[in-house]
Amino acid sequence: MDWTSYQPSLYALLNRYTIAELKILHNDFSLKVKSGLKKADIIELTCNWLINHPDRVIDHLLTYELRLYNEIANHPEKKTKIPYSVFLPPFTDSQITADFQFYTVLAPELEKVLAPLLPDAISQRVETGEEELENYIVGLLNLRGFLPYEVFIEIIKSKNSDLSKLIPLCERFQHLVTKCENGDQAVTSPFAFYVNLNPFDGNQVDPTINEPKKFTDREIYKAAIMPYPEIGGKTYTKLKNALAKCKKDSDKIKDNILDIWLNKQEEDFTIPMLLQSIDIKPEQVETFIPVLFDYLNAIPFWRFKGFSSEEMMQMRPPLMGTRPNITIGPNLRAAGIQSFEQLQEIAERGEPMPPIPCAIKVGRNDPCPCGSGKKYKHCCGR
């Protein structure tokens, strides 16, 4: 397929969404559409509003998103790579190439009106300090997973002397706001929609932790680097170096670390599937596993409001037991592996990883069982 020819219309992109999803979009962009209209009419009205109000579209996007769209619109080959897990509004679309590279395009009608406005909008936010404030909040969101809405507001007030910008800043984060049935609200990480984080679910977020972890400004701004946040300090660097020794290029390393980080937040991953998803060869397992475990045990965990597994073990020794290393789970045992020593022996012998029984959950980087040829996360696992 000729990539440059792939650029679906805005109508086609919006047509993929249900009426309920379109209403969420309207809410995010403060767009009023009267009820009772047919879906085709709703889409037509939405398209017209987006195209005729590019300045309002920009007002409702964070600066890192404006930078991504500016890169998309100005890349000569229209092959700007954006990770699959970053939240993007429905007027963008990703194309998967034969070698599973992911590139993003804007709807042509919207790209035409947005492109001329993006550079000035970005420069203005840099000059006013708005981007720095946005990055501080995004960094905290990536480290903790979410911020209660009242905390989010207090951060803006404490770091922004011009309260006239309070409402505009709130509008930019609107598409990251999730609501509880009782009316409580929280702002979630741009990656949370993929992890399906529900900050109000006690099974997903430990209700016994009253105060979330506090991070240094350096940690926060490192975590705000989008679309590839740098989280984990020294363990991040060690993991990056370990992946480099596995002869991976820099772009692939960033994708792999992002995938590992998100797998940890989901907490339903298995080590064999994780090793397969990042393409670790059997002969590399023995040296890679310790570095991987150090990273997984040290990074902030959303379930613990930013505290790592190691930190939770230190805070709760009677409940957590000894050092919280990753343990042999049911999927690994189902594959016939009962210990990490056995896993290392397989690596030393140069044998392939044992197959996972078909009853076990399909990994998001595995081929989709429907036979489409795509990865599961880009097909039935969406």
Summary of the structure (lengths in Angstrom):
residues: 382
radius of gyration: 22.0
end to end distance: 22.6
largest distance: 66.4
contacts: 1111
relative contact order: 0.08
helix: 53%
strand: 6%
